[in-house]
């Protein structure tokens, strides 16, 4: 035997030993010594279908991300306009859209605004007051005369923002899953705005949904305690809501009294009662009842308005209200209907002017002459007939005018009703303010109190570098400490310095965590979030840890909602694992039996290669900590079939050479040489398929692609390299003259 043969055998033996060492923790993790686990700690991870876990599909509400971006632009425009000394009355996002409306004090400043400010915003386009794209300068001129500029994002930028929102949500969710400590989760895009999350081995769906679904949007907003808005509602409060007062030392130590509303109930009952009050739900219901709207439609509209209303729900409510009041959504059709009478009137007026122009027509002259002669001419008869026809036409026109006027009046009334409904839908709170809620547990009930906040966000959690749990120095209960980066620290110091002796609300996910009075300028870039006084200590500690985790992972760019939820129990995973193992064992046994019966000794050599093939596949998966799924087991079975196919090709080639009268050694040389490229081509095309499946697939498809990819290389190595070593040993070292094949 050549020396190279011994090197090759040694290489295979080393590979087998290393593979076994890597596989032992997977199959015998409980019986291995501690030092072994430290050296070979990696093992094969089982997928969701084999060990159970949680399957979620989250939908990212990208429209909210667009609206938030528009709000951010509007806030920036306010600062820029002040800097450029361009006076404005109003700068804000148009509700229900991501358009930005700028109302100037002096309409003449419109050109200055475009030249000095808007020229640098290539991702913004100017639209008309109805939200349609501008065409030419006529519409822009009309807006300039009114001093109103309305902007929207370009179609290309909207597409980029949608994609970025989904991608950012994907990264944030992956970071949060890492905080959960789940081994080998599967997180991938799903559809246009969805994210697929599979968490093998995790069986607490409520905690997973709470951790992954939280927006973790942290905002700092100023409390408007100088306004009398809440006090003005004192005589309008329904049953279950009461008003209360809180006094603190304000600027120059003058007492400031804040009025706030309080509601109690089980769970979110108190908050929902307050939301319904501020959103005019009772008034909307009464108005729809007064207008005799269809009961089913009224019930649907009121149901959408209850317990708070999102922008998406608001659009749906407006759509239903149009249907309820009989207002067409086609504005062009409405315009045509209202202008039709004017066109008809204009045509009649023109005809009348021509008739009353003081000139006689040819017909009139002829009629006059003949009448003077005392005889009725044919022209007179014709004129009489025309007069009668005209009278009939005038009568028909009058009827049509009355019908058109009645339709116009009905349409105008419907528009007036819709306008009043939209006014009610805007709620009681002014556009530049909002209501914040703070939750406090009171024995068997939950109390919600209000804060009257400025809508403008003074600072966000985007500047947070760290969030950690620590004990409150006063109460000893868990709280979350925050550290800001350099820019955030500077903004926080400037904010607190400008509002000394005023209250600042720390708003987390729409609820006020606390609203402390700023006693002095706060430097150092540190803040804290208290977790409240109610609840069990361990539960509060768990909530604090989860909050710190999501703050460290970052805020979601937009809210997410659960589109699909499925939990695979551990027993179901055990059944799938058992059945998959049975399928693998039975498949291998049948292949082994066939090869031995058909190819005898050569078949036994091929079976040895199959065994090593399976060992190498599992060892590589263990080394790279790949996830084995049920489709992955199918991939292993397919790979075994492909490996057998390679040995079948080699054995048939050797048989052909033996029939030609060649010696055993020559037949082996020729058989392996001629079979190589056929085997290579087949495996190469399969490799391409595996790469495509991995690149564009997700979940089970990727699990199948992983085992197929690894199996291709393992089968090529064992079917060609390992079996050749055994056959060479038989024909060269043992000098076998007749092969059992």
CORNORWO-V753546 format. One record per residue. N is the residue number from 1. RES is the residue in one letter. SS is DSSP state (A for helix, B for strand, O for the rest). D_CENTER is the distance of its C-alpha to the mean C-alpha in whole Angstrom. Layout:
# CORNORWO-V753546
n=N res=RES ss=SS d_center=D_CENTER
n=N res=RES ss=SS d_center=D_CENTER
This chain:
# CORNORWO-V753546
n=1 res=X ss=O d_center=65
n=2 res=X ss=O d_center=64
n=3 res=X ss=A d_center=63
n=4 res=X ss=A d_center=59
n=5 res=X ss=A d_center=59
n=6 res=X ss=A d_center=59
n=7 res=X ss=A d_center=56
n=8 res=X ss=A d_center=54
n=9 res=X ss=A d_center=55
n=10 res=X ss=A d_center=54
n=11 res=X ss=A d_center=51
n=12 res=X ss=A d_center=50
n=13 res=X ss=A d_center=51
n=14 res=X ss=A d_center=49
n=15 res=X ss=A d_center=46
n=16 res=X ss=A d_center=47
n=17 res=X ss=A d_center=48
n=18 res=X ss=A d_center=45
n=19 res=X ss=A d_center=43
n=20 res=X ss=A d_center=44
n=21 res=X ss=A d_center=44
n=22 res=X ss=A d_center=40
n=23 res=X ss=A d_center=40
n=24 res=X ss=A d_center=42
n=25 res=X ss=A d_center=39
n=26 res=X ss=A d_center=37
n=27 res=X ss=A d_center=40
n=28 res=X ss=O d_center=42
n=29 res=X ss=A d_center=40
n=30 res=X ss=A d_center=42
n=31 res=X ss=A d_center=46
n=32 res=X ss=O d_center=45
n=33 res=X ss=O d_center=47
n=34 res=X ss=A d_center=45
n=35 res=X ss=A d_center=46
n=36 res=X ss=A d_center=44
n=37 res=X ss=A d_center=41
n=38 res=X ss=A d_center=41
n=39 res=X ss=A d_center=42
n=40 res=X ss=O d_center=40
n=41 res=X ss=O d_center=37
n=42 res=X ss=O d_center=34
n=43 res=X ss=O d_center=34
n=44 res=X ss=O d_center=32
n=45 res=X ss=B d_center=29
n=46 res=X ss=B d_center=28
n=47 res=X ss=O d_center=25
n=48 res=X ss=A d_center=23
n=49 res=X ss=A d_center=25
n=50 res=X ss=A d_center=29
n=51 res=X ss=A d_center=28
n=52 res=X ss=O d_center=26
n=53 res=X ss=B d_center=23
n=54 res=X ss=B d_center=19
n=55 res=X ss=B d_center=17
n=56 res=X ss=B d_center=13
n=57 res=X ss=B d_center=10
n=58 res=X ss=B d_center=7
n=59 res=X ss=B d_center=4
n=60 res=X ss=B d_center=1
n=61 res=X ss=O d_center=4
n=62 res=X ss=A d_center=5
n=63 res=X ss=A d_center=9
n=64 res=X ss=A d_center=9
n=65 res=X ss=A d_center=9
n=66 res=X ss=A d_center=12
n=67 res=X ss=A d_center=14
n=68 res=X ss=A d_center=14
n=69 res=X ss=A d_center=15
n=70 res=X ss=A d_center=17
n=71 res=X ss=A d_center=19
n=72 res=X ss=A d_center=19
n=73 res=X ss=A d_center=21
n=74 res=X ss=A d_center=23
n=75 res=X ss=A d_center=24
n=76 res=X ss=A d_center=25
n=77 res=X ss=A d_center=27
n=78 res=X ss=A d_center=29
n=79 res=X ss=A d_center=31
n=80 res=X ss=A d_center=31
n=81 res=X ss=A d_center=33
n=82 res=X ss=A d_center=35
n=83 res=X ss=A d_center=36
n=84 res=X ss=O d_center=37
n=85 res=X ss=O d_center=39
n=86 res=X ss=O d_center=37
n=87 res=X ss=O d_center=38
n=88 res=X ss=B d_center=35
n=89 res=X ss=B d_center=35
n=90 res=X ss=B d_center=31
n=91 res=X ss=B d_center=28
n=92 res=X ss=B d_center=24
n=93 res=X ss=B d_center=21
n=94 res=X ss=O d_center=22
n=95 res=X ss=O d_center=21
n=96 res=X ss=O d_center=18
n=97 res=X ss=O d_center=17
n=98 res=X ss=O d_center=17
n=99 res=X ss=O d_center=20
n=100 res=X ss=B d_center=23
n=101 res=X ss=B d_center=26
n=102 res=X ss=B d_center=29
n=103 res=X ss=B d_center=32
n=104 res=X ss=B d_center=35
n=105 res=X ss=O d_center=39
n=106 res=X ss=O d_center=41
n=107 res=X ss=A d_center=40
n=108 res=X ss=A d_center=42
n=109 res=X ss=A d_center=39
n=110 res=X ss=A d_center=37
n=111 res=X ss=A d_center=38
n=112 res=X ss=A d_center=38
n=113 res=X ss=A d_center=35
n=114 res=X ss=A d_center=34
n=115 res=X ss=A d_center=36
n=116 res=X ss=A d_center=36
n=117 res=X ss=O d_center=32
n=118 res=X ss=A d_center=30
n=119 res=X ss=A d_center=32
n=120 res=X ss=A d_center=30
n=121 res=X ss=O d_center=26
n=122 res=X ss=O d_center=26
n=123 res=X ss=O d_center=22
n=124 res=X ss=B d_center=23
n=125 res=X ss=B d_center=25
n=126 res=X ss=B d_center=27
n=127 res=X ss=B d_center=27
n=128 res=X ss=O d_center=29
n=129 res=X ss=O d_center=29
n=130 res=X ss=O d_center=28
n=131 res=X ss=O d_center=25
n=132 res=X ss=O d_center=26
n=133 res=X ss=B d_center=27
n=134 res=X ss=O d_center=30
n=135 res=X ss=O d_center=33
n=136 res=X ss=O d_center=36
n=137 res=X ss=O d_center=38
n=138 res=X ss=A d_center=39
n=139 res=X ss=A d_center=35
n=140 res=X ss=A d_center=35
n=141 res=X ss=A d_center=39
n=142 res=X ss=A d_center=38
n=143 res=X ss=A d_center=35
n=144 res=X ss=A d_center=37
n=145 res=X ss=A d_center=40
n=146 res=X ss=A d_center=38
n=147 res=X ss=O d_center=37
n=148 res=X ss=B d_center=33
n=149 res=X ss=B d_center=30
n=150 res=X ss=B d_center=27
n=151 res=X ss=B d_center=24
n=152 res=X ss=B d_center=21
n=153 res=X ss=B d_center=19
n=154 res=X ss=O d_center=20
n=155 res=X ss=A d_center=19
n=156 res=X ss=A d_center=19
n=157 res=X ss=A d_center=17
n=158 res=X ss=A d_center=14
n=159 res=X ss=A d_center=13
n=160 res=X ss=A d_center=14
n=161 res=X ss=A d_center=11
n=162 res=X ss=A d_center=9
n=163 res=X ss=A d_center=9
n=164 res=X ss=A d_center=10
n=165 res=X ss=A d_center=7
n=166 res=X ss=A d_center=5
n=167 res=X ss=A d_center=9
n=168 res=X ss=A d_center=9
n=169 res=X ss=A d_center=7
n=170 res=X ss=A d_center=9
n=171 res=X ss=A d_center=12
n=172 res=X ss=A d_center=12
n=173 res=X ss=A d_center=11
n=174 res=X ss=A d_center=14
n=175 res=X ss=A d_center=16
n=176 res=X ss=A d_center=16
n=177 res=X ss=A d_center=17
n=178 res=X ss=A d_center=20
n=179 res=X ss=A d_center=21
n=180 res=X ss=A d_center=21
n=181 res=X ss=O d_center=23
n=182 res=X ss=O d_center=22
n=183 res=X ss=O d_center=24
n=184 res=X ss=O d_center=23
n=185 res=X ss=O d_center=19
n=186 res=X ss=B d_center=17
n=187 res=X ss=B d_center=14
n=188 res=X ss=B d_center=12
n=189 res=X ss=B d_center=10
n=190 res=X ss=B d_center=10
n=191 res=X ss=O d_center=10
n=192 res=X ss=O d_center=9
n=193 res=X ss=O d_center=5
n=194 res=X ss=B d_center=6
n=195 res=X ss=B d_center=7
n=196 res=X ss=B d_center=11
n=197 res=X ss=B d_center=13
n=198 res=X ss=B d_center=17
n=199 res=X ss=B d_center=19
n=200 res=X ss=B d_center=23
n=201 res=X ss=O d_center=25
n=202 res=X ss=O d_center=23
n=203 res=X ss=O d_center=24
n=204 res=X ss=O d_center=23
n=205 res=X ss=A d_center=19
n=206 res=X ss=A d_center=19
n=207 res=X ss=A d_center=20
n=208 res=X ss=A d_center=17
n=209 res=X ss=A d_center=14
n=210 res=X ss=A d_center=16
n=211 res=X ss=A d_center=15
n=212 res=X ss=A d_center=12
n=213 res=X ss=A d_center=11
n=214 res=X ss=O d_center=12
n=215 res=X ss=O d_center=11
n=216 res=X ss=O d_center=15
n=217 res=X ss=O d_center=15
n=218 res=X ss=B d_center=19
n=219 res=X ss=B d_center=21
n=220 res=X ss=B d_center=24
n=221 res=X ss=B d_center=26
n=222 res=X ss=B d_center=29
n=223 res=X ss=B d_center=31
n=224 res=X ss=O d_center=33
n=225 res=X ss=O d_center=36
n=226 res=X ss=O d_center=38
n=227 res=X ss=O d_center=37
n=228 res=X ss=O d_center=39
n=229 res=X ss=O d_center=36
n=230 res=X ss=O d_center=36
n=231 res=X ss=A d_center=39
n=232 res=X ss=A d_center=39
n=233 res=X ss=A d_center=38
n=234 res=X ss=A d_center=40
n=235 res=X ss=A d_center=42
n=236 res=X ss=A d_center=39
n=237 res=X ss=O d_center=38
n=238 res=X ss=O d_center=37
n=239 res=X ss=O d_center=38
n=240 res=X ss=O d_center=36
n=241 res=X ss=B d_center=36
n=242 res=X ss=B d_center=38
n=243 res=X ss=B d_center=38
n=244 res=X ss=B d_center=39
n=245 res=X ss=B d_center=40
n=246 res=X ss=B d_center=40
n=247 res=X ss=B d_center=42
n=248 res=X ss=B d_center=42
n=249 res=X ss=B d_center=44
n=250 res=X ss=O d_center=42
n=251 res=X ss=A d_center=44
n=252 res=X ss=A d_center=47
n=253 res=X ss=A d_center=47
n=254 res=X ss=O d_center=47
n=255 res=X ss=B d_center=46
n=256 res=X ss=B d_center=42
n=257 res=X ss=B d_center=42
n=258 res=X ss=B d_center=38
n=259 res=X ss=B d_center=38
n=260 res=X ss=B d_center=35
n=261 res=X ss=B d_center=34
n=262 res=X ss=B d_center=34
n=263 res=X ss=B d_center=33
n=264 res=X ss=B d_center=33
n=265 res=X ss=B d_center=32
n=266 res=X ss=O d_center=31
n=267 res=X ss=O d_center=27
n=268 res=X ss=O d_center=25
n=269 res=X ss=A d_center=28
n=270 res=X ss=A d_center=29
n=271 res=X ss=A d_center=26
n=272 res=X ss=A d_center=25
n=273 res=X ss=A d_center=29
n=274 res=X ss=A d_center=28
n=275 res=X ss=A d_center=25
n=276 res=X ss=A d_center=27
n=277 res=X ss=A d_center=30
n=278 res=X ss=A d_center=28
n=279 res=X ss=O d_center=26
n=280 res=X ss=O d_center=30
n=281 res=X ss=A d_center=29
n=282 res=X ss=A d_center=33
n=283 res=X ss=A d_center=34
n=284 res=X ss=A d_center=31
n=285 res=X ss=A d_center=32
n=286 res=X ss=A d_center=36
n=287 res=X ss=A d_center=36
n=288 res=X ss=A d_center=34
n=289 res=X ss=A d_center=37
n=290 res=X ss=A d_center=39
n=291 res=X ss=O d_center=38
n=292 res=X ss=O d_center=39
n=293 res=X ss=O d_center=35
n=294 res=X ss=O d_center=35
n=295 res=X ss=A d_center=34
n=296 res=X ss=A d_center=31
n=297 res=X ss=A d_center=29
n=298 res=X ss=A d_center=30
n=299 res=X ss=A d_center=29
n=300 res=X ss=A d_center=26
n=301 res=X ss=A d_center=25
n=302 res=X ss=A d_center=27
n=303 res=X ss=A d_center=24
n=304 res=X ss=A d_center=21
n=305 res=X ss=A d_center=23
n=306 res=X ss=O d_center=24
n=307 res=X ss=O d_center=22
n=308 res=X ss=O d_center=20
n=309 res=X ss=O d_center=18
n=310 res=X ss=O d_center=15
n=311 res=X ss=A d_center=15
n=312 res=X ss=A d_center=14
n=313 res=X ss=A d_center=16
n=314 res=X ss=A d_center=19
n=315 res=X ss=A d_center=18
n=316 res=X ss=A d_center=19
n=317 res=X ss=A d_center=22
n=318 res=X ss=A d_center=24
n=319 res=X ss=A d_center=23
n=320 res=X ss=A d_center=25
n=321 res=X ss=A d_center=28
n=322 res=X ss=A d_center=29
n=323 res=X ss=A d_center=30
n=324 res=X ss=A d_center=31
n=325 res=X ss=A d_center=34
n=326 res=X ss=O d_center=34
n=327 res=X ss=O d_center=32
n=328 res=X ss=O d_center=31
n=329 res=X ss=O d_center=28
n=330 res=X ss=O d_center=30
n=331 res=X ss=A d_center=31
n=332 res=X ss=A d_center=34
n=333 res=X ss=A d_center=35
n=334 res=X ss=A d_center=36
n=335 res=X ss=A d_center=38
n=336 res=X ss=A d_center=40
n=337 res=X ss=A d_center=41
n=338 res=X ss=A d_center=42
n=339 res=X ss=A d_center=44
n=340 res=X ss=A d_center=46
n=341 res=X ss=A d_center=49
n=342 res=X ss=A d_center=49
n=343 res=X ss=A d_center=49
n=344 res=X ss=A d_center=52
n=345 res=X ss=A d_center=54
n=346 res=X ss=A d_center=54
n=347 res=X ss=A d_center=55
n=348 res=X ss=A d_center=58
n=349 res=X ss=A d_center=59
n=350 res=X ss=A d_center=60
n=351 res=X ss=A d_center=62
n=352 res=X ss=A d_center=64
n=353 res=X ss=A d_center=64
n=354 res=X ss=A d_center=66
n=355 res=X ss=A d_center=68
n=356 res=X ss=O d_center=69
n=357 res=X ss=O d_center=70
n=358 res=X ss=O d_center=74
n=359 res=X ss=O d_center=74
n=360 res=X ss=O d_center=76
n=361 res=X ss=O d_center=74
n=362 res=X ss=A d_center=77
n=363 res=X ss=A d_center=76
n=364 res=X ss=A d_center=77
n=365 res=X ss=A d_center=80
n=366 res=X ss=A d_center=82
n=367 res=X ss=A d_center=81
n=368 res=X ss=A d_center=83
n=369 res=X ss=A d_center=86
n=370 res=X ss=A d_center=87
n=371 res=X ss=A d_center=86
n=372 res=X ss=A d_center=89
n=373 res=X ss=O d_center=91
n=374 res=X ss=O d_center=91
n=375 res=X ss=O d_center=89
n=376 res=X ss=O d_center=86
n=377 res=X ss=O d_center=84
n=378 res=X ss=A d_center=82
n=379 res=X ss=A d_center=80
n=380 res=X ss=A d_center=80
n=381 res=X ss=A d_center=79
n=382 res=X ss=A d_center=76
n=383 res=X ss=A d_center=75
n=384 res=X ss=A d_center=76
n=385 res=X ss=A d_center=73
n=386 res=X ss=A d_center=71
n=387 res=X ss=A d_center=71
n=388 res=X ss=A d_center=70
n=389 res=X ss=A d_center=67
n=390 res=X ss=A d_center=66
n=391 res=X ss=A d_center=67
n=392 res=X ss=A d_center=65
n=393 res=X ss=A d_center=62
n=394 res=X ss=A d_center=62
n=395 res=X ss=A d_center=61
n=396 res=X ss=A d_center=59
n=397 res=X ss=A d_center=57
n=398 res=X ss=A d_center=57
n=399 res=X ss=A d_center=56
n=400 res=X ss=A d_center=53
n=401 res=X ss=A d_center=52
n=402 res=X ss=A d_center=53
n=403 res=X ss=A d_center=50
n=404 res=X ss=A d_center=48
n=405 res=X ss=A d_center=48
n=406 res=X ss=A d_center=47
n=407 res=X ss=A d_center=44
n=408 res=X ss=A d_center=43
n=409 res=X ss=A d_center=44
n=410 res=X ss=A d_center=42
n=411 res=X ss=A d_center=39
n=412 res=X ss=A d_center=40
n=413 res=X ss=A d_center=40
n=414 res=X ss=A d_center=37
n=415 res=X ss=A d_center=35
n=416 res=X ss=A d_center=37
n=417 res=X ss=A d_center=35
n=418 res=X ss=A d_center=32
n=419 res=X ss=A d_center=32
n=420 res=X ss=A d_center=34
n=421 res=X ss=A d_center=31
n=422 res=X ss=A d_center=28
n=423 res=X ss=A d_center=30
n=424 res=X ss=A d_center=30
n=425 res=X ss=A d_center=26
n=426 res=X ss=O d_center=26
n=427 res=X ss=O d_center=28
n=428 res=X ss=O d_center=30
n=429 res=X ss=O d_center=29
n=430 res=X ss=O d_center=29
n=431 res=X ss=O d_center=27
n=432 res=X ss=O d_center=27
n=433 res=X ss=B d_center=27
n=434 res=X ss=B d_center=25
n=435 res=X ss=B d_center=26
n=436 res=X ss=B d_center=25
n=437 res=X ss=B d_center=25
n=438 res=X ss=B d_center=27
n=439 res=X ss=B d_center=27
n=440 res=X ss=B d_center=31
n=441 res=X ss=B d_center=32
n=442 res=X ss=B d_center=35
n=443 res=X ss=O d_center=37
n=444 res=X ss=O d_center=36
n=445 res=X ss=B d_center=34
n=446 res=X ss=B d_center=31
n=447 res=X ss=B d_center=32
n=448 res=X ss=B d_center=29
n=449 res=X ss=B d_center=31
n=450 res=X ss=B d_center=30
n=451 res=X ss=B d_center=29
n=452 res=X ss=B d_center=30
n=453 res=X ss=B d_center=28
n=454 res=X ss=B d_center=27
n=455 res=X ss=O d_center=24
n=456 res=X ss=O d_center=24
n=457 res=X ss=O d_center=23
n=458 res=X ss=O d_center=26
n=459 res=X ss=B d_center=24
n=460 res=X ss=B d_center=20
n=461 res=X ss=A d_center=20
n=462 res=X ss=A d_center=19
n=463 res=X ss=A d_center=23
n=464 res=X ss=B d_center=23
n=465 res=X ss=B d_center=24
n=466 res=X ss=B d_center=25
n=467 res=X ss=B d_center=25
n=468 res=X ss=B d_center=27
n=469 res=X ss=B d_center=29
n=470 res=X ss=B d_center=33
n=471 res=X ss=B d_center=35
n=472 res=X ss=O d_center=36
n=473 res=X ss=O d_center=39
n=474 res=X ss=O d_center=40
n=475 res=X ss=O d_center=39
n=476 res=X ss=O d_center=38
n=477 res=X ss=O d_center=35
n=478 res=X ss=B d_center=32
n=479 res=X ss=B d_center=30
n=480 res=X ss=B d_center=27
n=481 res=X ss=B d_center=29
n=482 res=X ss=B d_center=27
n=483 res=X ss=B d_center=28
n=484 res=X ss=B d_center=27
n=485 res=X ss=O d_center=28
n=486 res=X ss=A d_center=30
n=487 res=X ss=A d_center=29
n=488 res=X ss=A d_center=27
n=489 res=X ss=A d_center=30
n=490 res=X ss=A d_center=32
n=491 res=X ss=A d_center=30
n=492 res=X ss=A d_center=30
n=493 res=X ss=A d_center=34
n=494 res=X ss=A d_center=34
n=495 res=X ss=A d_center=32
n=496 res=X ss=A d_center=34
n=497 res=X ss=A d_center=37
n=498 res=X ss=A d_center=37
n=499 res=X ss=O d_center=36
n=500 res=X ss=O d_center=39
n=501 res=X ss=O d_center=40
n=502 res=X ss=O d_center=37
n=503 res=X ss=B d_center=34
n=504 res=X ss=B d_center=30
n=505 res=X ss=B d_center=28
n=506 res=X ss=B d_center=25
n=507 res=X ss=B d_center=22
n=508 res=X ss=B d_center=19
n=509 res=X ss=O d_center=16
n=510 res=X ss=O d_center=18
n=511 res=X ss=B d_center=21
n=512 res=X ss=B d_center=24
n=513 res=X ss=B d_center=26
n=514 res=X ss=B d_center=29
n=515 res=X ss=B d_center=31
n=516 res=X ss=B d_center=34
n=517 res=X ss=B d_center=36
n=518 res=X ss=O d_center=36
n=519 res=X ss=O d_center=40
n=520 res=X ss=O d_center=40
n=521 res=X ss=O d_center=38
n=522 res=X ss=O d_center=36
n=523 res=X ss=O d_center=36
n=524 res=X ss=O d_center=35
n=525 res=X ss=O d_center=31
n=526 res=X ss=B d_center=31
n=527 res=X ss=B d_center=30
n=528 res=X ss=B d_center=29
n=529 res=X ss=B d_center=27
n=530 res=X ss=B d_center=29
n=531 res=X ss=O d_center=28
n=532 res=X ss=O d_center=31
n=533 res=X ss=O d_center=34
n=534 res=X ss=O d_center=33
n=535 res=X ss=O d_center=32
n=536 res=X ss=O d_center=34
n=537 res=X ss=A d_center=34
n=538 res=X ss=A d_center=32
n=539 res=X ss=A d_center=29
n=540 res=X ss=A d_center=29
n=541 res=X ss=A d_center=29
n=542 res=X ss=A d_center=27
n=543 res=X ss=A d_center=24
n=544 res=X ss=A d_center=25
n=545 res=X ss=A d_center=25
n=546 res=X ss=A d_center=21
n=547 res=X ss=A d_center=21
n=548 res=X ss=A d_center=22
n=549 res=X ss=A d_center=20
n=550 res=X ss=A d_center=17
n=551 res=X ss=A d_center=19
n=552 res=X ss=A d_center=20
n=553 res=X ss=A d_center=17
n=554 res=X ss=O d_center=15
n=555 res=X ss=O d_center=13
n=556 res=X ss=O d_center=9
n=557 res=X ss=O d_center=8
n=558 res=X ss=O d_center=7
n=559 res=X ss=O d_center=7
n=560 res=X ss=B d_center=6
n=561 res=X ss=B d_center=8
n=562 res=X ss=B d_center=10
n=563 res=X ss=B d_center=10
n=564 res=X ss=B d_center=13
n=565 res=X ss=B d_center=16
n=566 res=X ss=B d_center=19
n=567 res=X ss=B d_center=22
n=568 res=X ss=B d_center=24
n=569 res=X ss=O d_center=27
n=570 res=X ss=A d_center=30
n=571 res=X ss=A d_center=32
n=572 res=X ss=A d_center=30
n=573 res=X ss=A d_center=29
n=574 res=X ss=A d_center=33
n=575 res=X ss=A d_center=34
n=576 res=X ss=A d_center=32
n=577 res=X ss=A d_center=33
n=578 res=X ss=A d_center=37
n=579 res=X ss=A d_center=37
n=580 res=X ss=A d_center=35
n=581 res=X ss=A d_center=38
n=582 res=X ss=A d_center=40
n=583 res=X ss=A d_center=39
n=584 res=X ss=A d_center=39
n=585 res=X ss=A d_center=43
n=586 res=X ss=A d_center=44
n=587 res=X ss=A d_center=43
n=588 res=X ss=A d_center=45
n=589 res=X ss=A d_center=48
n=590 res=X ss=A d_center=48
n=591 res=X ss=A d_center=48
n=592 res=X ss=A d_center=50
n=593 res=X ss=A d_center=53
n=594 res=X ss=A d_center=53
n=595 res=X ss=A d_center=53
n=596 res=X ss=A d_center=56
n=597 res=X ss=A d_center=58
n=598 res=X ss=A d_center=57
n=599 res=X ss=A d_center=58
n=600 res=X ss=O d_center=60
n=601 res=X ss=A d_center=60
n=602 res=X ss=A d_center=57
n=603 res=X ss=A d_center=55
n=604 res=X ss=A d_center=55
n=605 res=X ss=A d_center=54
n=606 res=X ss=A d_center=51
n=607 res=X ss=A d_center=50
n=608 res=X ss=A d_center=51
n=609 res=X ss=A d_center=48
n=610 res=X ss=A d_center=46
n=611 res=X ss=A d_center=46
n=612 res=X ss=A d_center=46
n=613 res=X ss=A d_center=43
n=614 res=X ss=A d_center=41
n=615 res=X ss=A d_center=42
n=616 res=X ss=A d_center=40
n=617 res=X ss=A d_center=37
n=618 res=X ss=A d_center=37
n=619 res=X ss=A d_center=38
n=620 res=X ss=A d_center=36
n=621 res=X ss=A d_center=33
n=622 res=X ss=A d_center=34
n=623 res=X ss=A d_center=35
n=624 res=X ss=O d_center=31
n=625 res=X ss=O d_center=30
n=626 res=X ss=O d_center=28
n=627 res=X ss=B d_center=26
n=628 res=X ss=B d_center=29
n=629 res=X ss=O d_center=27
n=630 res=X ss=A d_center=29
n=631 res=X ss=A d_center=28
n=632 res=X ss=A d_center=29
n=633 res=X ss=A d_center=33
n=634 res=X ss=A d_center=33
n=635 res=X ss=A d_center=33
n=636 res=X ss=A d_center=35
n=637 res=X ss=A d_center=38
n=638 res=X ss=A d_center=37
n=639 res=X ss=A d_center=38
n=640 res=X ss=A d_center=41
n=641 res=X ss=A d_center=42
n=642 res=X ss=A d_center=42
n=643 res=X ss=A d_center=44
n=644 res=X ss=A d_center=46
n=645 res=X ss=A d_center=46
n=646 res=X ss=A d_center=47
n=647 res=X ss=A d_center=50
n=648 res=X ss=A d_center=51
n=649 res=X ss=A d_center=51
n=650 res=X ss=A d_center=53
n=651 res=X ss=A d_center=56
n=652 res=X ss=A d_center=56
n=653 res=X ss=A d_center=57
n=654 res=X ss=A d_center=60
n=655 res=X ss=A d_center=61
n=656 res=X ss=A d_center=62
n=657 res=X ss=A d_center=63
n=658 res=X ss=A d_center=66
n=659 res=X ss=A d_center=67
n=660 res=X ss=O d_center=68
n=661 res=X ss=O d_center=70
n=662 res=X ss=O d_center=68
n=663 res=X ss=O d_center=69
n=664 res=X ss=A d_center=66
n=665 res=X ss=A d_center=65
n=666 res=X ss=A d_center=65
n=667 res=X ss=A d_center=63
n=668 res=X ss=A d_center=60
n=669 res=X ss=A d_center=60
n=670 res=X ss=A d_center=60
n=671 res=X ss=A d_center=57
n=672 res=X ss=A d_center=55
n=673 res=X ss=A d_center=55
n=674 res=X ss=A d_center=55
n=675 res=X ss=A d_center=52
n=676 res=X ss=A d_center=50
n=677 res=X ss=A d_center=48
n=678 res=X ss=A d_center=48
n=679 res=X ss=A d_center=46
n=680 res=X ss=A d_center=44
n=681 res=X ss=A d_center=43
n=682 res=X ss=A d_center=41
n=683 res=X ss=A d_center=40
n=684 res=X ss=A d_center=38
n=685 res=X ss=A d_center=37
n=686 res=X ss=A d_center=35
n=687 res=X ss=A d_center=34
n=688 res=X ss=A d_center=32
n=689 res=X ss=A d_center=30
n=690 res=X ss=A d_center=29
n=691 res=X ss=A d_center=28
n=692 res=X ss=A d_center=26
n=693 res=X ss=A d_center=25
n=694 res=X ss=A d_center=23
n=695 res=X ss=A d_center=22
n=696 res=X ss=A d_center=20
n=697 res=X ss=O d_center=20
n=698 res=X ss=O d_center=18
n=699 res=X ss=O d_center=19
n=700 res=X ss=A d_center=22
n=701 res=X ss=A d_center=23
n=702 res=X ss=A d_center=23
n=703 res=X ss=A d_center=25
n=704 res=X ss=A d_center=27
n=705 res=X ss=A d_center=27
n=706 res=X ss=A d_center=28
n=707 res=X ss=A d_center=31
n=708 res=X ss=A d_center=32
n=709 res=X ss=A d_center=32
n=710 res=X ss=A d_center=34
n=711 res=X ss=A d_center=36
n=712 res=X ss=A d_center=37
n=713 res=X ss=A d_center=39
n=714 res=X ss=A d_center=40
n=715 res=X ss=A d_center=42
n=716 res=X ss=A d_center=43
n=717 res=X ss=A d_center=45
n=718 res=X ss=A d_center=46
n=719 res=X ss=A d_center=48
n=720 res=X ss=A d_center=49
n=721 res=X ss=A d_center=50
n=722 res=X ss=A d_center=51
n=723 res=X ss=A d_center=53
n=724 res=X ss=A d_center=55
n=725 res=X ss=A d_center=56
n=726 res=X ss=A d_center=57
n=727 res=X ss=A d_center=59
n=728 res=X ss=A d_center=60
n=729 res=X ss=A d_center=62
n=730 res=X ss=A d_center=63
n=731 res=X ss=A d_center=65
n=732 res=X ss=A d_center=66
n=733 res=X ss=A d_center=67
n=734 res=X ss=O d_center=68
n=735 res=X ss=O d_center=69
n=736 res=X ss=O d_center=68
n=737 res=X ss=O d_center=70
n=738 res=X ss=O d_center=68
n=739 res=X ss=O d_center=65
n=740 res=X ss=O d_center=64
n=741 res=X ss=O d_center=61
